[in-house]
Amino acid sequence: MKKMFTAKQFRQLFIALVIFIPGLLLLFYMIVVEDEPGAIPLLLTFSGLIWIVRIVHHRNERPDLRS
């Protein structure tokens, strides 16, 4: 059975993507323009990525309550 996100997990995933995507874009911009990544883009990218992985990992561990 396919496991779905709860409303809370979906909101958290959305917020994590809102953090991750601009961080990734800013990271690419900083590398192209200044030839080195900055601390803030790295922080945004890694924190968003870790949050996304954590949400997906907890979704897979959650027991199916409908059974």
N, C-alpha and C positions, 0 to 999 in steps of 0.2 A: 504494500500500500504506500502511496506517495505521501510523504510528510509535508504538511503545509506550515507556513509561518502563522503564529498568533498575531493579533493586532499589535501587541506590544513589541514583538520581535520585528514586525514589518516596519514600525516607526523607527526602531533602533537601527535597522538596516538602512532605511532612507537617510537618517542623520549621518550614519557612518559613510554612506556614499557621497553625501554632500560635503563631508570633510575630505574624503579620499580623492575624489575627482579634481577639485580645484588644487589640492596639494600636488597631485601628479602633473597637472598642467603648469603650475607655477615652477615645479622642479625642472620640467623640460625647458621652460622659458629661461630660467636662471642658467642652465647649462649652456644653452645656445648663446645667450647674450653675454654672460660673464665668465663662461668656461669653468664654472664651479658651482656645485649645488649649495644652497644656503641652508641654515639650520631650521628655519621655519618651514620651508617646503618639505624637508626630510621628516620633520616632526609630524606635519599634517598627513603625509603619505603613509608613514609607518603606523601612526595611531589609528588612522582610518582602516588600514589593512588588517591590523591586529583585531580591531573591533569587529570587522566583517567576518574574519575567520572564527572568532569566538562565538558570534551569533549562529553561524552555520554549524559549528561543532556542537553547541548546546541544543540546536534543533534536532540533530541526529541522535543525541543521547536521551532526549525527552521521551518518556514512555507514552505509548498510545493510550489515551484516556477513554477512547470510544469502545475499546474491547471489553 
